[in-house]
Amino acid sequence: MLKGLGGLGDMAKMMKAAQDMQGKMAEMQEELANITVTGESGAGLVRATATAKGDLTGLDIDPSIFNPDEKEVVEDLILAAIKDAQAKASEKNQSEMSRLTESLGLPKDMKLPF
């Protein structure tokens, strides 16, 4: 009968798979907003907390470092803690995305979203 249209079933499967992947990506984005990481500097004197999406959500500074003569040191420690939290957030984001791509049967190193 319509043998030339046999590939349409495969196309429907591909579209369904793409929709499933889109749904899983949306779920993953929500999860990343709820996963937190903590970066620190100065042996824990300054701690920055961020979501796995990289949004800074908290900053904890030990009061012992508040010495007016060391203002630049404190600023450097704060920046270092924030950068550490952002780096950890990026790593967590990548590992979660890698886990998602593997669960979808895609290559581990495939970058999502495209």
Secondary structure, DSSP 8 states (H G I E B T S, - for coil): --GGGTHHHHHHHHHHHHHHHHHHHHHHHHHHHH-EEEEEETTTTEEEEEETT--EEEEEE-GGG--GGGHHHHHHHHHHHHHHHHHHHHHHHHHHHHHHHHHTT--TT--S--
